[in-house]
Amino acid sequence: MQKIVNILLWLGIMSTAFTQIPQGSLSCAKGKIKALASTTNNLRIAQNQTIDDSIDVKYYKLDLDISYRFSSKDSNHYGTKLLKGIVSLKAASISQSLQEVKLNLKNEGLQVDSVFVDQSKQAHTHQNDLLLVDLGKTIPRNELFTIMVYYQGVPSAGGFGSFTFTTHGDTAQPMIYSLSEPFGAADWFPCKNTPNDKADSSDVWITAPKDMVSVSNGLLEEVIEHDSTKTYKWKSRYPIANYLISFTMTNFEQYHNTFNDGNGLSMPVDHYVFPEYNTEENRKNMDETLFMLETFSQKFGPYPFLKEKYGHANFTTGIGGMEHQTCSSVSDFSNGLVAHELAHQWFGDKITCTNWENIWLNEGFASYGEVLYGEYKNGKSFSDGVINSVMNGAKNAVGSVYVEKPTVVDEIFNTERTYFKGASVLHMLRRIVGDETFFQILKQYLNSVHAYGNACTEDFQSVAENVSGLSLDYFFKQWIYGYNHPHYQFGWATKETSNAQNKFPVYFKINQMPNAPSPTFFTMPITLRVNYKDSSSTDLIVFNNRLIQDSLIYLDQMPTHITFDPDSSILKNVSLIPTNLPDSLLNTVDQLFNSINHELTLSPNPAREQFELTLDASFQGNVSIQICSASGSLEKTIWTHSNAQKITVACADLKPGLHLVKVYSDQRLEVQKLYIVAP
């Protein structure tokens, strides 16, 4: 039977399965890179655009008339491809005296016919992918106004572009869809093209030939039939980022489920499927969405758009997936892809990254959602295989998780860095704080002031620190803003005979290879699993914060083996090094008694029921308080932070007699005697 002992040896007494590839993450990354890659351009597409920060967008209404003539003689040819749009954008002025507005709208292929501001026609210019609108008046701060843009043309994105005319199936059925992340929304409708200005609500109206079923965000309000066309009116009343506004249209068949949240609320789960994909196997996979919704609701909190819907819209084979709000676009219904895009509804849609530099808050979280689905569906051994594959992929990451080139699409959606390393960061955080605290962090984050808004890494870090009570600055700085991963060298040694106190000394070394450019070395709590002859084991947690660190501890039994990070909780490489007991090995704790610091305040001392330990300002960073018996045996550990100047410790689980209180911080070790008297 395994015992867990959290021994946080911050400086140390002597300091001088099988492989399961996460297909959802791979498909998601592939789709988003491919979506903005034309057939003639390299994937490294750079986007430089002007964003108008003088307005706060409140509402989008897209009234789209999509006409085409399809030639069956050439399955890849549309005789006429035309988008006619009327986009209404309601916004508030952030400027004290707003007189003009710059909207993002691509020039190539699109022509602006007219622009109205509060129903009054106004002058405009459309060049360099910017629509400059003269408001015709001065609008003061916080005042609302509406811009209505009439435009038409053929969106220019080719190949798997952000607005695509294509076909599907053996009979080459016509299909049109959008996929706008990260920069593609401005390819087909005028907008403020940034993720950090969410509209409070949106409407998407789509008029197209009668044989086309049109799908978009939110709830279907009505379908209006005309002579040869239909108009689908979709409405969403949740905040939404512009790149999450979407539509897909083809000869869909609908497969319907209902999700019950367990608290008396239910919502439709509607899948819009190619007829050739409406198979028993795919319907079984679609049914699995209900289990995922239930699992993620338990772990993350209620599904964020419960008053509307969730579902899927099939789109072109090979694209992958895109987490369009309330209706993910997917090229297939594989469990990994469905789980990944569903997790995005919490992480990416409910809370959206403030900028593309912080895209890991979307993609790393969704990738870890895929791992969690595997864990709760297929068991821990399965998810261990998945996370091991994720971490192996993350070892190939180049550069920081924080995207340093946020105008380049395949830098934003780099699989090894954004998806795999982002997910690995969450896995390591989970192991540091524990399962219960980890999921409390996720729920608190999703219910924070950032809910239905935007967040950056520091926002998530703040929530993690508040919930866990730990200082995690070292963790996020090195894993999000730093490079690479640690390369450890580990060795240990012991004696076959115990000391005078009947304790076995255990000496171990943890070295790191220097890292460049930053951090120079990694700071992490590391689990060491100590195995004994009787098949029992003890987990020691060592806080490693040096390039070269050695420690000496005393255990009740002689170890037979010690495993470094036995549960693969750290993204790392590790090698074993020969280690011998040092010549200065202590056989008693006399040296500790000789190093007593009488300025370390314990009160009362002797103590009966509890005592109070006072930390002075010289203790910096994380602090470990260890209470040992007079023979050196560890009895109790408390992990806190230097901000906590006074710590109250209960004595109920400590035996009467003489004890040693050892206080470790990032910079020092102090020891004091404590006497506990019988109650």
C-alpha positions in Angstrom: 0.0 0.0 0.0 1.4 3.4 -1.1 1.7 6.2 1.5 1.8 9.8 0.3 4.0 12.1 2.3 4.3 15.6 1.0 7.9 16.4 2.1 8.8 19.7 0.5 12.6 19.8 0.7 12.9 23.3 -0.6 16.6 23.6 -0.2 17.5 20.4 1.5 19.4 19.8 4.7 22.7 19.5 2.8 22.0 22.0 0.0 25.1 23.0 -1.9 2.1 2.7 -21.8 0.9 2.8 -24.9 0.7 5.7 -27.3 -2.6 7.5 -28.2 -2.2 10.5 -30.4 -4.6 13.3 -29.6 -6.3 13.5 -33.0 -8.6 16.4 -32.1 -5.8 18.7 -31.4 -4.0 17.7 -34.6 -7.2 18.2 -36.7 -8.0 21.5 -35.0 -4.5 22.9 -35.7 -4.5 21.6 -39.3 -7.9 23.1 -40.1 -7.0 26.6 -38.8 -3.7 26.8 -40.6 -5.2 25.4 -43.8 -8.2 27.7 -43.6 -6.2 30.8 -44.3 -3.8 29.2 -46.8 -4.6 29.8 -50.4 -3.5 27.3 -53.1 -0.7 29.6 -54.2 0.6 30.9 -50.9 2.9 29.5 -48.3 1.3 28.6 -45.0 3.2 31.3 -43.1 0.6 34.0 -43.8 1.3 37.3 -42.1 -1.6 39.6 -41.1 -1.0 43.3 -40.3 -4.1 45.3 -39.8 -5.3 48.4 -38.1 -7.8 47.9 -35.3 -10.0 50.9 -34.3 -9.9 51.0 -30.5 -12.2 54.1 -30.4 -15.3 51.9 -30.5 -16.8 49.1 -28.4 -18.9 46.8 -30.6 -22.1 45.7 -29.0 -24.0 43.8 -31.8 -23.6 42.4 -35.2 -26.4 41.6 -37.7 -25.3 39.8 -40.9 -28.1 39.7 -43.5 -26.5 37.6 -46.3 -27.9 36.8 -49.7 -25.7 34.1 -51.2 -26.5 33.4 -54.9 -24.8 31.0 -57.2 -25.2 28.9 -60.3 -23.7 25.4 -60.1 -22.6 23.5 -63.2 -22.8 19.7 -62.8 -20.4 19.3 -65.8 -17.5 20.6 -63.6 -17.9 19.6 -60.0 -15.5 22.2 -58.8 -17.0 25.1 -60.8 -19.6 27.7 -59.7 -20.7 29.6 -62.8 -21.6 32.6 -60.5 -20.5 33.1 -57.0 -21.9 36.1 -55.3 -22.3 37.4 -51.7 -24.6 40.3 -51.1 -24.5 41.6 -47.6 -26.1 44.1 -45.3 -24.2 44.2 -42.1 -25.5 46.2 -39.1 -22.9 47.0 -36.4 -24.0 48.7 -33.2 -21.2 50.2 -31.2 -20.5 52.6 -28.4 -17.9 55.4 -28.6 -14.9 55.1 -26.4 -13.6 58.4 -27.6 -14.7 61.7 -26.2 -15.5 63.1 -29.6 -15.7 60.3 -32.2 -16.1 61.5 -35.8 -15.0 58.5 -37.9 -14.7 54.8 -37.6 -12.3 52.3 -39.3 -13.8 48.9 -39.9 -11.8 45.9 -41.2 -13.1 44.6 -44.6 -11.0 43.1 -47.3 -10.8 45.0 -50.6 -10.1 42.1 -52.9 -13.3 40.8 -54.3 -15.7 43.0 -52.3 -17.3 46.3 -53.2 -19.0 48.6 -50.7 -22.1 50.2 -52.2 -23.2 52.5 -49.4 -22.9 53.1 -45.7 -25.5 54.5 -43.3 -24.9 55.8 -39.8 -28.1 55.9 -37.7 -30.1 55.6 -40.9 -28.3 58.6 -42.5 -26.2 57.9 -45.6 -22.6 58.8 -45.0 -19.4 59.1 -47.0 -16.9 56.3 -46.9 -13.6 55.1 -48.4 -12.6 51.4 -48.8 -8.9 50.8 -49.4 -6.0 48.8 -47.9 -8.6 46.4 -46.4 -10.0 49.3 -44.3 -13.5 50.7 -44.5 -13.3 54.3 -43.3 -16.7 55.7 -42.3 -17.4 59.4 -41.8 -20.0 59.5 -39.0 -21.3 62.8 -40.2 -21.5 64.0 -36.6 -19.5 63.9 -33.3 -20.4 61.1 -31.0 -19.5 61.5 -27.3 -18.1 58.8 -25.1 -20.4 55.9 -24.3 -23.1 56.9 -26.8 -24.5 54.2 -29.0 -24.7 54.4 -32.8 -25.3 52.0 -35.7 -23.4 51.6 -38.9 -25.1 49.7 -41.7 -22.9 48.6 -44.6 -24.3 47.4 -48.0 -21.7 45.5 -50.0 -21.3 42.7 -52.5 -18.8 40.6 -54.3 -16.9 37.3 -54.1 -14.8 36.9 -51.0 -11.3 36.3 -52.2 -10.0 33.6 -49.9 -9.1 30.6 -52.1 -8.5 26.9 -51.4 -9.7 26.2 -47.9 -10.4 29.9 -47.3 -12.3 31.8 -44.7 -15.3 32.0 -47.0 -15.4 29.0 -49.3 -17.5 27.8 -52.2 -16.9 24.1 -52.6 -18.6 20.7 -52.9 -18.9 17.5 -51.1 -19.8 13.8 -51.8 -19.6 11.7 -55.0 -22.4 13.8 -56.5 -20.5 17.1 -55.9 -23.2 18.8 -53.9 -22.6 22.5 -53.6 -21.5 23.8 -50.2 -20.5 27.2 -48.7 -19.0 27.7 -45.3 -17.0 30.2 -43.2 -14.0 29.6 -41.0 -12.6 33.0 -39.8 -10.1 32.3 -37.0 -7.8 34.2 -36.6 -8.0 37.0 -39.2 -10.6 35.7 -41.8 -13.8 37.5 -40.5 -12.9 40.6 -42.4 -12.6 38.6 -45.6 -16.4 38.4 -45.8 -18.0 40.9 -43.4 -17.1 44.4 -42.1 -16.1 44.1 -38.4 -13.6 45.1 -35.7 -11.3 42.2 -36.4 -9.9 41.4 -33.0 -10.8 38.8 -30.4 -10.9 41.2 -27.5 -14.0 43.1 -28.4 -17.0 40.8 -28.1 -20.4 41.8 -29.3 -23.1 41.3 -26.7 -25.3 39.5 -29.3 -25.6 38.7 -32.9 -28.0 37.7 -35.7 -27.1 35.9 -38.9 -29.7 35.8 -41.7 -28.9 33.6 -44.7 -30.9 33.6 -48.0 -29.9 30.9 -50.4 -31.5 28.4 -52.8 -34.2 26.3 -51.4 -32.2 23.0 -51.5 -29.6 24.5 -49.1 -29.9 24.2 -45.3 -28.2 27.1 -43.6 -26.7 26.7 -40.1 -25.3 29.4 -37.8 -24.8 30.4 -34.1 -27.5 30.3 -31.5 -31.2 29.4 -32.1 -33.1 29.2 -35.3 -35.7 31.9 -35.0 -37.6 31.2 -38.2 -37.3 30.0 -41.8 -39.0 32.1 -44.5 -39.7 30.5 -47.9 -39.6 32.5 -51.1 -40.1 31.5 -54.7 -36.8 29.8 -55.2 -34.9 30.6 -51.9 -35.2 30.2 -48.2 -34.1 32.6 -45.5 -32.8 31.1 -42.2 -32.8 33.6 -39.3 -30.4 32.6 -36.5 -30.0 34.6 -33.3 -27.5 34.4 -30.5 -28.0 36.4 -27.3 -24.7 35.5 -25.6 -21.5 37.6 -26.0 -19.5 36.4 -29.1 -16.2 37.2 -30.6 -16.3 38.2 -34.3 -14.2 35.2 -35.5 -16.7 32.8 -33.9 -19.6 34.1 -36.0 -20.2 31.5 -38.7 -22.4 29.9 -41.2 -22.4 26.6 -43.2 -24.9 25.6 -45.9 -25.4 22.6 -48.1 -28.0 19.8 -48.4 -27.7 18.9 -44.7 -29.7 16.2 -42.9 -30.4 16.8 -39.3 -29.7 14.4 -36.4 -31.2 15.5 -33.1 -30.3 14.9 -29.5 -31.4 16.5 -26.2 -29.1 17.3 -23.3 -30.5 17.4 -19.8 -28.2 19.3 -17.4 -29.4 17.4 -14.3 -30.9 20.6 -12.8 -34.1 20.6 -14.8 -32.8 22.4 -17.8 -32.5 20.9 -21.3 -31.3 22.1 -24.7 -31.2 20.8 -28.2 -28.0 19.1 -29.5 -28.4 19.3 -33.3 -26.0 17.8 -35.8 -26.2 19.0 -39.4 -24.7 16.1 -41.4 -23.9 15.4 -45.0 -26.3 12.7 -46.2 -23.4 10.4 -47.0 -22.2 10.9 -43.4 -25.5 10.1 -41.8 -24.5 6.6 -40.9 -25.0 4.4 -37.9 -21.4 4.7 -36.8 -21.4 8.5 -37.1 -24.7 8.8 -35.2 -23.2 6.7 -32.4 -20.3 9.1 -32.3 -22.7 12.1 -32.3 -24.6 10.5 -29.4 -21.3 10.5 -27.5 -21.6 14.3 -27.4 -24.1 13.9 -24.6 -21.6 12.1 -22.4 -19.0 14.8 -23.1 -21.4 17.6 -22.2 -22.2 15.8 -18.9 -18.6 15.2 -18.1 -17.4 18.7 -19.0 -20.3 20.3 -17.1 -19.2 18.4 -14.0 -15.6 19.4 -14.3 -15.8 22.9 -15.8 -19.3 24.1 -14.7 -22.5 24.4 -16.6 -22.4 24.4 -20.4 -22.0 28.2 -21.2 -24.8 28.5 -23.8 -27.5 26.4 -22.1 -30.3 28.7 -23.2 -29.4 28.1 -26.9 -27.9 24.9 -28.2 -24.9 22.9 -29.0 -24.3 20.9 -32.2 -22.2 20.3 -35.3 -22.1 21.3 -38.9 -20.3 19.0 -41.3 -17.8 20.7 -43.5 -15.1 19.8 -46.0 -13.2 16.6 -45.4 -9.7 17.1 -44.2 -10.2 20.5 -42.7 -10.5 19.3 -39.1 -12.6 21.4 -36.8 -13.5 24.9 -35.6 -15.2 25.8 -32.4 -17.9 28.1 -33.8 -20.0 29.2 -30.8 -22.9 26.8 -30.1 -22.2 24.9 -33.4 -18.8 23.5 -34.1 -17.8 22.9 -37.7 -16.2 19.4 -38.1 -15.0 17.4 -41.0 -15.7 14.1 -39.1 -17.3 13.0 -35.9 -14.3 11.2 -34.3 -14.4 11.4 -30.5 -11.2 13.3 -30.1 -12.2 16.0 -32.5 -15.7 16.3 -31.0 -14.3 16.5 -27.4 -11.7 19.1 -28.4 -14.2 21.4 -30.1 -16.8 21.0 -27.3 -14.2 21.9 -24.6 -13.6 25.1 -26.6 -17.2 26.2 -25.8 -15.9 26.9 -22.2 -12.3 27.7 -23.1 -12.2 29.9 -26.2 -15.8 30.8 -26.5 -17.1 31.6 -23.0 -13.6 33.0 -22.2 -11.6 34.1 -25.2 -8.0 34.9 -25.3 -7.4 38.7 -25.2 -5.0 38.5 -28.1 -3.4 35.8 -30.3 -0.3 35.8 -28.2 -2.3 34.1 -25.5 -4.0 31.5 -27.8 -2.9 28.7 -25.5 -5.8 29.8 -23.2 -8.0 28.5 -26.0 -6.1 25.7 -27.6 -4.1 24.3 -24.7 -7.2 24.1 -22.6 -9.3 22.4 -25.4 -6.4 19.9 -26.0 -6.4 19.1 -22.3 -10.2 18.7 -22.5 -9.5 15.9 -25.0 -7.2 14.3 -22.5 -9.9 14.6 -19.8 -12.5 13.0 -22.0 -10.2 10.0 -22.6 -9.6 9.8 -18.8 -13.2 9.7 -17.8 -14.4 7.6 -20.7 -11.6 5.0 -21.0 -9.8 5.2 -17.7 -6.5 6.6 -16.4 -4.2 4.2 -18.3 -5.7 5.4 -21.5 -5.4 9.1 -20.6 -1.8 8.5 -19.4 -1.0 7.3 -22.9 -2.6 10.4 -24.4 -0.8 12.8 -22.1 2.5 11.0 -22.7 2.0 11.5 -26.4 1.1 15.1 -25.8 4.3 15.7 -23.7 6.4 13.9 -26.3 5.1 16.2 -28.9 5.6 19.2 -26.6 9.3 18.4 -26.3 9.6 19.5 -30.0 8.2 22.9 -29.3 10.4 25.8 -30.4 10.0 29.2 -28.8 7.6 30.2 -26.0 4.0 29.2 -25.5 3.3 32.9 -25.6 3.2 33.5 -29.3 6.0 35.8 -30.3 4.9 36.2 -33.9 1.1 36.7 -33.6 0.6 37.9 -37.2 1.7 34.5 -38.6 -1.0 31.9 -38.8 1.1 28.8 -38.4 2.9 30.4 -35.5 -0.4 31.0 -33.7 -1.6 27.4 -34.3 1.7 25.6 -33.9 0.8 22.1 -32.9 3.8 21.3 -30.6 3.8 24.7 -28.8 0.2 26.0 -28.7 -1.7 22.7 -28.4 0.7 20.1 -26.9 2.8 22.3 -24.7 -0.2 24.4 -23.7 -2.0 21.2 -22.6 1.2 20.0 -20.8 1.3 23.2 -18.8 -2.2 22.4 -17.5 -1.3 18.9 -16.7 1.7 20.0 -14.7 -0.4 22.6 -12.8 -2.9 19.9 -12.0 -0.2 17.7 -10.5 1.2 20.6 -8.4 -2.1 21.7 -6.9 -4.0 18.4 -6.8 -7.1 17.4 -8.6 -9.7 19.0 -6.4 -7.9 22.4 -6.4 -7.2 22.2 -10.1 -10.9 21.8 -11.1 -11.8 24.5 -8.5 -9.4 26.7 -10.4 -11.0 26.0 -13.7 -14.5 26.6 -12.3 -13.4 29.8 -10.6 -11.8 31.1 -13.8 -14.9 30.4 -15.8 -17.0 32.2 -13.3 -14.7 35.1 -12.8 -15.0 38.7 -14.2 -13.6 37.2 -17.4 -16.7 35.0 -18.0 -18.2 35.8 -21.5 -15.3 38.1 -22.0 -11.5 37.9 -22.5 -8.5 36.9 -20.5 -4.7 36.7 -20.7 -2.2 34.4 -19.0 -1.9 36.7 -16.0 -5.6 36.6 -15.5 -5.6 32.8 -15.3 -2.5 32.8 -13.1 -4.2 35.2 -10.6 -7.2 32.8 -10.3 -4.9 29.8 -9.9 -3.0 31.6 -7.1 -6.1 32.8 -5.3 -7.7 29.3 -5.3 -4.5 27.3 -4.5 -3.0 29.8 -2.1 0.3 29.3 -3.8 2.7 31.7 -5.5 2.9 30.4 -9.1 4.8 33.2 -10.7 7.8 31.0 -11.2 5.6 28.4 -12.9 3.9 30.6 -15.5 7.0 32.6 -16.3 9.1 29.6 -17.1 6.4 27.5 -18.9 4.5 30.2 -20.8 7.2 32.8 -21.4 10.3 30.6 -21.2 11.7 28.2 -23.7 12.3 24.4 -23.9 12.0 22.0 -21.0 14.3 20.8 -18.2 16.9 18.1 -18.7 17.5 16.5 -15.3 20.2 14.3 -14.0 19.2 12.2 -10.9 21.1 10.0 -8.5 20.7 8.7 -5.0 22.5 6.6 -2.3 21.8 5.2 1.1 23.4 3.0 3.8 22.3 -0.6 4.7 22.7 0.2 8.4 20.7 2.8 10.4 22.1 5.6 12.5 22.0 5.8 16.3 18.4 7.0 16.1 17.5 3.9 14.0 17.0 6.0 10.9 18.3 5.3 7.4 20.1 8.3 5.7 19.1 8.8 2.1 21.1 11.2 0.0 20.1 12.3 -3.5 21.2 14.8 -6.2 19.2 16.6 -8.8 21.2 18.4 -11.5 19.9 20.3 -14.5 21.6 21.1 -17.8 21.7 24.9 -18.3 18.9 26.2 -20.4 18.9 29.1 -22.9 17.8 31.7 -23.4 15.4 31.5 -20.5 14.9 30.3 -17.9 18.5 29.4 -17.1 17.0 26.5 -15.1 13.5 25.3 -14.2 11.9 25.5 -10.8 9.5 22.7 -10.0 8.2 20.5 -7.2 9.4 17.0 -8.1 8.0 13.7 -6.8 10.5 11.0 -5.8 8.9 7.6 -5.1 10.8 5.7 -2.5 10.2 1.9 -2.6 10.9 -0.5 0.3 11.4 -4.2 0.8 7.9 -4.7 2.1 6.5 -3.4 -1.3 5.3 -0.2 0.3 6.3 3.2 -1.0 6.5 6.8 0.1 6.3 9.9 -2.2 8.7 12.7 -1.4 8.0 16.0 -3.0 11.2 18.0 -3.5 11.1 21.6 -4.5 13.9 21.9 -7.0 15.1 25.5 -7.6 18.8 25.1 -8.4 21.0 23.9 -11.2 22.7 21.6 -8.7 20.9 20.5 -5.6 21.5 17.7 -3.1 19.6 16.7 0.0 19.8 14.4 2.9 16.8 12.9 4.7 16.2 10.2 7.2 13.7 7.5 6.7 12.3 4.7 8.9 13.2 2.0 6.4 16.0 1.5 3.9 15.0 2.3 0.4 15.3 -0.4 -2.4 14.6 2.0 -5.2 13.8 5.7 -5.8 12.0 6.8 -9.0 12.2 10.3 -10.3 8.8 11.8 -11.3 7.1 8.4 -11.4 3.8 9.6 -12.8 5.4 11.7 -15.6 4.0 14.8 -14.1 6.7 17.1 -15.6 7.6 17.9 -19.2 11.2 16.8 -19.1 14.1 14.6 -20.1 15.9 12.7 -17.3 19.0 10.6 -17.0 20.5 8.7 -14.1 23.9 9.5 -12.7 26.1 7.4 -10.3 25.9 8.8 -6.7 27.7 8.0 -3.5 27.1 9.0 0.0 29.1 12.1 0.9 32.0 11.9 3.3 30.3 14.4 5.6 27.2 12.3 6.0 25.6 13.0 9.4 24.8 10.2 11.7 22.9 12.3 14.2 20.9 15.5 14.2 23.5 17.3 16.5 24.5 19.7 13.8 20.9 20.8 13.4 20.6 21.5 17.1 23.8 23.5 16.9 22.3 25.7 14.1 19.3 26.8 16.2 18.2 30.3 15.4 16.8 31.8 18.6 15.3 34.8 16.6 12.8 32.5 14.9 9.6 33.2 17.0 7.4 30.3 18.1 4.7 31.3 20.6 3.8 29.8 23.0 6.8 27.6 23.5 6.2 25.1 25.2 2.9 24.7 23.3 -0.1 22.6 24.2 -3.0 22.8 21.6 -1.4 25.1 19.0 1.5 27.6 18.4 2.0 30.6 16.2 5.0 30.9 14.0 6.0 34.4 12.9 7.9 34.9 9.6 10.0 38.1 9.1 10.4 39.9 5.8 13.6 38.1 5.0 11.6 34.9 4.0 11.0 35.3 0.3 8.7 33.4 -2.1 7.3 29.9 -1.2 7.9 28.7 2.3 8.0 25.1 3.6 7.6 24.5 7.3 8.6 21.1 8.5 8.1 19.8 12.0 10.4 16.9 12.9 10.9 14.8 16.0 14.1 15.2 18.0 15.5 12.2 16.1 15.0 13.9 12.7 11.9 12.0 11.6 9.5 14.2 9.6 6.1 14.5 11.3 4.3 17.4 9.5 4.7 19.7 6.6 3.0 23.0 5.8 3.4 24.8 2.5 2.7 28.5 2.5 4.0 31.8 1.1 6.0 34.6 2.6 3.0 36.9 2.4 1.6 34.9 5.3 3.5 36.5 8.1 1.9 34.6 10.9 1.0 30.9 10.7 -1.0 29.0 13.3 -0.1 25.3 13.7 -2.3 22.8 15.5 -0.5 20.4 17.9 -3.1 17.6 18.1 -1.3 15.3 15.7 2.1 15.9 17.3 3.5 13.8 20.2 4.5 15.5 23.5 8.2 16.2 23.8 11.0 18.0 22.0 10.6 18.8 18.2 12.5 20.7 15.6 10.7 23.3 13.5 12.6 23.9 10.1 11.5 26.7 7.9 12.7 26.6 4.3 12.4 29.5 1.8 13.9 30.2 -1.6 16.8 31.9 0.1 17.3 30.5 3.6 16.8 27.7 6.2 16.1 28.4 9.9 15.6 25.9 12.7 14.1 26.3 16.2 13.3 24.0 19.1 9.7 23.4 20.0 8.5 21.7 23.2 5.0 20.3 23.2 3.4 19.4 26.5 0.6 16.8 27.0 -2.9 18.3 27.0 
